[in-house]
Amino acid sequence: MRAPLLPLAATFALLACRSAPRPATDSAIAGASAGAAAAVTPPAGPPTSADTGVSARPPSADSGFHAPWSRNAVIYEVNVRQYTPEGTLAAFERHLPRLDSLGVDILWLMPVQPIGRKNRKGPLGSYYSIADYTAINPEFGTEADFKHFVDAAHRQGMKVVLDWVPNHTAYDHEWATQHKNYYELRPDGSMMNARDNEGHETDWTDVAELNYGNAEMRRAMIGQMRWWLDSMNVDGFRCDVAGGVPMDFWSDARRALEAAEPDLFMLAEAESPAMHGAFDMTYGWELHHLLNDLAQGKKPTAVLDEYFAKQRSLYPRDAFRMYFTSNHDENSWQGSEFERMGANHAPAFVIAATAQNGMPLLYTGQEVSMKKRLRFFEKDTVDWKGPSLASFYHALFDLKHRQPALANGAWGGEQTPLRTTGGDRVYAYTRTRDTNTVLVAVNFGDAAVKAAYQGLARPGTYTDWFSKAPVALAAAGSLDVPAHGYRVLVR
């Protein structure tokens, strides 16, 4: 991936929903060949659901849209190439018991298919330059290795979601020679490089833009995705730059794929309410960038009230939003959470793990305080001997699993701000579902605070989730919150 093309994710979201804009946010989207492919304008007269023989699915307005297993799930992104010195699926498989103990429910694998050689970026190329949708990159192993890994993950109770690259292929994908009409073409008839968010061709010369005005290509794409469900037993897909593909394709794809896997899980790399017509979960980029700003002292915590109010007004009640402090794009191109947030990475992740509608994401190496930027086009390796944060992340994942108020989507409880006198670096709220309440207070400041609060709807005896000590809370009182810290209380 190269430097970001657009500073605003609002433009990206317009493409994601093909209609109304979403809230403007900074975007960490960069070059297409590194997993943030160019978004394009919709082709003239794209095929409709009737063309593909599949009817569109209604928006995710209730919990029945989502697989029951996703109710309290957390997700973990796996960078196979950099995970181990070997960089193979078999070597990564040895980490499954540890990830199970950490509390991981969903393993999102970055693309595992063969990488194109033509116009390759760097010695190993971009994961997102796909040369064959239905094969395994030999650097990672074989089909048998992949199946063995999936079976092992399933035995541990984890689901496997594959990163899918729908916008473009490598120039040496067989479609490039056998089905040139599957691609966007220049006036001279040559295939076009991936396009940017404004529809302009880029210099991302390792990938060729696909043409979603071609009904045959659409059917082929759905067929390639179906192969991974039927033959490799994956549980769903994380769809790269999903907003660069017409929404009606995703509606058709979801219906067709659910015929093979009724408990399908779909994550869109997009931030738009409209995407929830076909996807279980979308990215929470706006919150991510707010957390960066809060951690750096650039904004007051009052912006969180505005953000959550806006989300409630724009998104379906049952929409899953993926919240995070790092991922492969952020780490490689913007820096680790320690670069961007410093000590405030911890209170930021507490919010990501407990906010309404949110499913927390943990990226490769965060559990060992990985501070370096993993290289993207060449071999690099996580140092698994770094300072462990496993107990911190495990505690939050266990909290997610055990507290009904923190369930995903409409299964979870309402979030209510708790007013405090802690200043503009402190933020507090409660989540309540039936008789369960979780109180969260975070402090992005450099000094500990005794924050007076009022209006606690459910006073009584709480338990500090991390210390396990009982805490008596009246309707009005005070909370001690450490510098760059957090308190999580449950009852």
C-alpha positions in Angstrom: 0.0 0.0 0.0 1.1 3.5 -0.7 0.4 6.8 1.1 -3.4 7.4 1.6 -5.1 8.9 -1.5 -7.9 10.6 0.2 -8.0 12.2 3.7 -11.8 11.8 4.0 -13.7 8.6 4.3 -16.9 10.4 3.5 -16.1 10.1 -0.2 -15.4 6.5 0.3 -18.7 6.0 2.1 -20.7 7.6 -0.8 -19.4 4.9 -3.0 -20.1 2.3 -0.4 -23.8 3.0 -0.2 -24.2 4.4 -3.8 -26.8 6.9 -2.4 -26.7 9.0 0.7 -23.4 10.1 2.4 -22.3 8.9 5.8 -20.6 11.0 8.4 -17.3 12.5 7.3 -14.2 10.9 8.8 -10.5 10.6 8.2 -9.7 7.5 6.3 -6.6 5.2 6.4 -7.4 3.9 3.0 -4.3 3.7 0.8 -3.3 2.1 -2.5 -5.3 -0.7 -4.0 -2.5 -3.2 -4.2 -2.2 -3.3 -0.4 -5.8 -4.1 0.5 -7.7 -0.8 -0.1 -8.6 -1.2 -3.7 -9.9 1.7 -5.8 -13.6 2.5 -5.4 -15.3 3.1 -8.7 -18.4 4.8 -10.0 -21.2 2.3 -10.8 -21.2 1.0 -14.3 -24.1 2.0 -16.6 -26.9 -0.5 -16.5 -25.5 -3.1 -14.1 -27.1 -6.5 -13.9 -30.0 -6.6 -11.5 -31.1 -9.4 -9.1 -33.1 -10.8 -11.9 -30.0 -11.2 -14.1 -28.3 -13.3 -11.5 -31.4 -15.3 -10.4 -31.0 -14.2 -6.8 -33.3 -11.9 -4.9 -32.0 -9.1 -2.7 -32.0 -9.5 1.1 -33.7 -6.9 3.3 -31.6 -4.8 5.7 -30.3 -6.3 8.9 -33.0 -4.8 11.1 -33.2 -7.6 13.7 -31.0 -10.3 15.3 -32.3 -13.0 13.0 -30.1 -11.6 10.2 -27.0 -12.7 12.2 -25.7 -16.1 12.9 -26.5 -17.0 16.6 -22.8 -17.7 17.2 -21.9 -14.1 16.5 -24.0 -12.8 19.5 -21.0 -12.2 21.8 -18.2 -12.7 19.3 -14.8 -10.9 19.1 -12.6 -10.9 16.0 -8.9 -11.3 15.4 -7.0 -10.4 12.2 -4.3 -12.9 11.1 -1.3 -11.7 9.0 -0.2 -15.2 8.0 3.0 -14.1 6.2 4.3 -12.2 9.2 2.9 -14.3 12.0 5.7 -16.8 12.3 9.3 -17.1 10.9 7.9 -19.8 8.5 5.0 -17.6 7.4 2.8 -20.7 6.8 -0.6 -21.9 7.7 0.8 -24.9 9.5 3.1 -22.7 11.6 0.2 -20.4 12.4 -2.0 -23.3 13.4 0.2 -23.9 16.4 -1.0 -20.6 17.8 -4.7 -21.7 17.9 -4.7 -22.9 21.5 -3.3 -19.6 22.6 -5.8 -17.6 20.7 -8.6 -19.8 22.0 -7.4 -19.1 25.6 -7.2 -15.4 24.7 -11.0 -15.5 24.0 -10.9 -15.1 20.2 -14.1 -16.2 18.4 -13.5 -15.2 14.7 -10.2 -15.5 12.8 -10.1 -13.1 9.9 -7.3 -14.3 7.6 -5.7 -11.8 5.2 -5.8 -13.2 1.7 -4.2 -16.6 1.3 -4.5 -16.9 -2.5 -1.5 -16.9 -4.9 -0.1 -13.4 -5.5 0.4 -12.1 -9.0 4.0 -11.9 -10.4 3.3 -9.5 -13.2 4.2 -5.9 -12.1 4.6 -7.3 -8.5 5.2 -4.7 -5.8 8.3 -5.6 -3.7 9.8 -9.1 -3.5 6.7 -10.9 -2.2 3.9 -8.7 -3.6 0.7 -7.5 -2.1 -1.7 -10.0 -0.6 -4.4 -8.1 -2.4 -3.1 -8.8 -5.9 -4.9 -12.1 -6.5 -3.7 -14.4 -9.2 -6.2 -17.2 -8.6 -9.2 -16.9 -6.4 -9.5 -20.6 -5.8 -6.0 -21.7 -4.8 -3.6 -21.3 -1.9 -0.4 -19.3 -2.1 2.3 -21.9 -2.1 4.3 -19.7 0.3 1.6 -20.4 2.9 1.1 -24.1 2.2 -1.3 -26.3 0.4 -5.1 -26.8 0.2 -4.6 -29.7 2.6 -2.8 -27.3 5.0 -5.7 -24.8 4.8 -8.3 -27.5 5.4 -6.4 -28.8 8.3 -6.1 -25.3 9.8 -9.9 -24.7 9.4 -10.7 -28.0 10.9 -8.4 -27.3 13.9 -9.9 -23.8 14.3 -13.4 -25.2 14.3 -12.5 -27.8 16.9 -11.3 -25.0 19.1 -14.7 -23.3 18.6 -13.4 -20.5 16.4 -14.9 -19.4 13.0 -12.8 -18.6 10.0 -13.4 -15.6 7.8 -11.4 -15.1 4.6 -10.3 -11.7 3.2 -11.9 -11.4 -0.2 -10.7 -9.0 -2.9 -13.6 -8.2 -5.3 -12.5 -5.0 -6.9 -9.5 -6.2 -9.0 -7.2 -9.1 -9.8 -3.6 -9.4 -10.6 -2.7 -8.9 -14.2 -1.7 -12.5 -14.6 -5.0 -13.9 -13.3 -6.4 -16.3 -15.9 -9.4 -14.0 -16.4 -7.0 -11.4 -17.8 -6.4 -13.6 -20.8 -9.5 -15.7 -21.1 -12.2 -13.1 -20.1 -10.8 -9.6 -20.9 -14.4 -8.3 -20.9 -14.5 -9.0 -17.2 -12.3 -5.9 -16.8 -12.6 -2.1 -17.2 -10.8 -1.2 -20.4 -9.1 1.9 -21.6 -10.2 3.5 -25.0 -7.4 1.6 -26.7 -8.8 -1.7 -25.4 -6.1 -2.4 -22.8 -7.0 -3.3 -19.2 -7.2 -0.5 -16.7 -5.2 -0.3 -13.5 -7.3 -0.1 -10.3 -9.0 3.2 -9.9 -9.1 5.6 -7.0 -12.0 6.9 -5.0 -12.8 9.5 -7.7 -12.8 7.0 -10.5 -9.4 7.9 -11.9 -6.9 5.3 -12.9 -4.0 4.9 -10.6 -0.4 3.8 -10.9 -1.2 0.6 -9.0 0.2 -1.4 -11.8 -0.1 -4.8 -10.1 -3.9 -4.9 -10.3 -6.5 -4.6 -13.0 -9.9 -3.2 -12.3 -12.9 -5.5 -12.7 -16.1 -4.5 -14.5 -19.3 -5.0 -12.5 -21.3 -4.1 -15.5 -20.6 -7.6 -16.8 -23.2 -10.1 -15.5 -21.0 -13.1 -16.4 -18.2 -11.8 -14.2 -20.6 -11.2 -11.3 -21.8 -14.8 -11.5 -18.2 -16.0 -11.7 -17.2 -14.0 -8.7 -20.0 -15.4 -6.6 -19.0 -18.9 -7.8 -15.4 -18.3 -6.7 -16.7 -17.3 -3.2 -19.0 -20.2 -3.0 -16.0 -22.6 -3.6 -14.5 -21.5 -0.3 -17.7 -22.4 1.5 -18.2 -25.7 -0.2 -14.6 -26.9 -0.5 -12.7 -25.2 2.2 -15.4 -24.8 4.9 -14.8 -21.2 5.7 -17.6 -19.4 7.7 -17.7 -16.1 5.8 -15.8 -13.2 4.2 -14.2 -9.9 5.0 -14.7 -8.0 1.7 -12.0 -5.6 0.8 -13.2 -2.1 -0.1 -16.7 -3.4 -0.3 -17.9 0.1 -1.3 -16.1 -0.1 -4.6 -18.6 -2.8 -5.7 -22.3 -2.0 -6.5 -24.5 -2.7 -3.6 -26.9 -4.9 -5.6 -24.0 -7.3 -6.2 -23.6 -7.8 -2.5 -27.3 -8.4 -2.0 -27.2 -11.1 -4.7 -24.0 -12.6 -3.3 -25.3 -12.8 0.2 -28.4 -14.6 -0.8 -26.5 -17.1 -3.0 -23.8 -17.8 -0.4 -26.3 -18.3 2.4 -27.7 -21.2 0.3 -24.4 -22.9 1.0 -23.8 -21.6 4.6 -27.0 -20.4 6.4 -24.8 -19.0 9.3 -22.7 -17.0 6.9 -20.8 -14.0 8.4 -20.0 -11.0 6.2 -17.7 -8.0 7.1 -17.5 -5.0 4.8 -14.5 -2.8 4.6 -16.8 0.2 4.3 -18.6 2.5 6.7 -22.2 3.2 5.5 -25.6 2.2 6.9 -26.7 0.9 3.5 -24.0 -1.8 3.6 -26.0 -3.5 6.3 -28.5 -4.7 3.7 -26.0 -7.4 2.9 -23.3 -7.3 5.6 -23.3 -8.2 9.3 -20.6 -5.8 10.2 -19.0 -2.6 8.9 -15.9 -0.7 9.9 -15.9 1.9 12.6 -13.3 4.2 11.1 -14.8 7.4 12.4 -14.6 6.1 16.0 -11.1 4.9 15.4 -9.9 8.3 14.3 -11.7 10.0 17.2 -9.9 7.7 19.6 -6.6 8.6 18.0 -7.5 12.3 18.5 -8.6 11.7 22.0 -5.5 9.8 22.9 -3.4 12.7 21.5 -5.4 15.3 23.3 -6.6 17.0 20.1 -10.3 16.7 21.0 -12.4 16.6 24.2 -14.3 13.5 25.1 -17.6 15.3 24.4 -17.1 14.3 20.8 -18.0 10.8 21.8 -21.5 11.9 22.8 -21.9 13.4 19.3 -20.5 10.3 17.6 -22.7 7.8 19.5 -25.8 9.9 19.0 -25.1 10.1 15.3 -24.6 6.3 15.0 -28.0 5.7 16.7 -29.7 7.9 14.2 -28.0 6.5 11.1 -27.5 2.8 11.6 -29.9 -0.1 12.0 -30.3 -1.1 15.7 -28.8 -4.5 14.9 -25.9 -3.3 12.8 -22.5 -4.7 14.0 -19.7 -2.1 13.9 -16.1 -3.2 14.1 -14.1 -1.1 16.5 -10.4 -1.2 16.8 -7.1 0.4 17.8 -5.1 -1.3 15.0 -5.4 -3.4 11.9 -3.1 -4.3 9.0 -3.7 -0.9 7.2 -3.3 1.2 10.4 -0.2 -0.7 11.6 1.7 -0.7 8.3 0.9 2.8 7.0 -0.1 4.9 10.1 1.9 3.2 12.8 1.2 1.0 15.7 -1.3 1.9 18.4 1.7 2.9 20.6 2.8 5.4 17.9 -0.6 6.9 17.5 -2.1 6.6 21.0 0.8 6.0 23.4 -0.3 4.9 26.9 -3.9 5.8 25.9 -4.1 2.7 23.7 -5.6 0.9 26.7 -8.6 3.2 27.5 -9.2 3.5 23.7 -9.5 -0.3 23.4 -11.8 -0.5 26.5 -14.2 1.8 24.5 -13.8 -0.3 21.4 -14.6 -3.5 23.4 -17.6 -2.1 25.2 -19.4 0.5 23.1 -22.9 -0.1 21.8 -23.1 -2.2 18.6 -19.4 -2.7 18.6 -17.4 -5.9 18.0 -13.8 -5.4 19.0 -11.0 -6.3 16.6 -7.5 -7.4 17.7 -4.7 -7.4 15.1 -1.7 -9.8 14.9 0.8 -9.0 17.6 -1.2 -6.5 19.7 -1.3 -9.0 22.5 2.5 -8.8 22.8 2.7 -5.0 22.6 4.0 -5.0 19.0 5.4 -1.5 18.4 6.8 -1.9 14.9 5.1 -1.4 11.6 5.0 -4.7 9.8 6.4 -4.5 6.3 3.8 -5.1 3.6 5.5 -6.3 0.5 8.3 -8.4 2.0 8.9 -10.8 4.9 8.8 -9.5 8.4 8.0 -11.3 11.6 6.2 -10.5 14.9 8.4 -10.6 18.0 6.2 -12.8 20.2 8.6 -12.1 23.2 7.3 -8.6 23.6 5.6 -7.4 26.8 2.4 -9.4 27.1 -1.0 -7.7 27.2 -2.8 -11.0 26.9 -4.4 -10.6 30.4 -5.7 -7.2 29.5 -7.3 -8.4 26.2 -8.5 -11.6 27.7 -10.3 -9.8 30.5 -12.1 -7.6 28.0 -13.0 -10.5 25.8 -14.3 -12.4 28.8 -16.3 -9.4 29.8 -17.8 -9.3 26.3 -18.7 -13.0 26.5 -20.2 -12.9 30.0 -22.1 -9.6 30.2 -25.4 -9.7 28.3 -25.4 -5.9 28.1 -22.3 -6.0 25.9 -23.7 -8.4 23.3 -23.4 -7.4 19.6 -26.1 -5.5 17.8 -29.7 -5.6 19.1 -28.8 -8.4 21.5 -26.8 -5.9 23.6 -28.0 -3.2 26.0 -28.6 0.5 25.5 -25.7 2.9 26.1 -26.3 5.9 28.3 -23.7 8.6 29.0 -22.9 9.1 32.7 -22.2 12.7 33.5 -19.1 13.4 35.5 -16.9 16.3 36.6 -13.7 14.6 35.5 -12.9 17.1 32.8 -12.6 16.9 29.0 -10.2 13.9 29.2 -12.7 11.6 31.0 -15.7 9.8 29.6 -18.2 7.4 31.3 -21.3 5.5 30.3 -23.4 2.5 31.2 -24.8 -0.4 29.1 -27.8 -2.1 30.5 -29.7 -5.2 29.4 -32.5 -6.5 31.7 -30.8 -6.8 35.1 -27.2 -6.6 33.9 -25.4 -3.2 33.9 -21.8 -2.5 32.9 -20.3 0.9 33.8 -17.3 2.1 31.9 -15.1 5.1 32.8 -11.9 6.0 30.9 -9.3 8.7 31.5 -7.2 9.9 28.6 -5.4 12.4 30.8 -1.9 12.5 32.4 -3.2 12.6 35.9 -5.5 10.4 38.0 -9.0 11.9 38.7 -11.7 11.5 41.2 -14.7 12.1 39.0 -17.9 13.0 40.6 -20.9 11.6 38.8 -24.7 11.8 39.0 -27.7 10.1 37.5 -26.6 6.5 37.8 -29.9 4.7 36.9 -29.0 1.4 38.8 -27.2 2.2 42.0 -26.0 -0.7 44.2 -23.1 -3.0 44.7 -20.9 -3.5 41.6 -17.8 -5.6 41.0 -14.7 -4.1 39.5 -14.1 -6.4 36.5 -10.3 -6.2 36.7 -9.7 -6.2 40.5 -12.8 -8.2 41.4 -13.3 -5.9 44.4 -16.9 -4.9 45.4 -17.7 -1.3 44.8 -20.8 0.4 46.3 -22.2 3.0 44.0 -25.0 5.4 44.9 -27.1 7.3 42.3 -24.6 10.1 42.8 -21.0 9.8 44.0 -17.4 9.6 42.7 -15.1 7.3 40.8 -11.3 7.1 40.9 -9.9 6.6 37.4 -6.1 6.3 36.9 -4.2 8.4 34.4 -4.3 6.8 30.9 -6.6 4.3 32.5 -10.1 2.9 32.9 -12.6 1.4 35.3 -15.1 -1.3 34.3 -17.7 -2.2 36.9 -20.5 -4.8 36.5 -23.6 -5.9 38.3 
